């Protein structure tokens, strides 16, 4: 099980969740943040600090945002346009910085807000 970042984060990327995460498993894409499902320890520290209520435990994910469950995993486990190899589980977001890429789901959304 893991936490998932859904559509309300797109084009917002507040990063309060990044500061709160004790295991540094929240990575930054071009338009959204993504939780690495293999690194997340399910502590829930990120959820209450999100100002746009974009973070959900996967079992509590609203039906409208269910595609974001697989989408978060795809950011790490699939090659993406502009990033030819999967990212995998690099063991911490801070050392990598932001990526100039998003999943096709996020990249295909119209500007938010």
Secondary structure, DSSP 4 states (H G I P E B T S, - for coil): --EEE-GGGTTT---HHHHH-TT--EEE-SS-EEE-TTT-----TTGGG-TT--EEEGGG--GGGTHHHHHHHHHHHS-BTTB-S-----S-STTT---S---HHHHTSPPP-
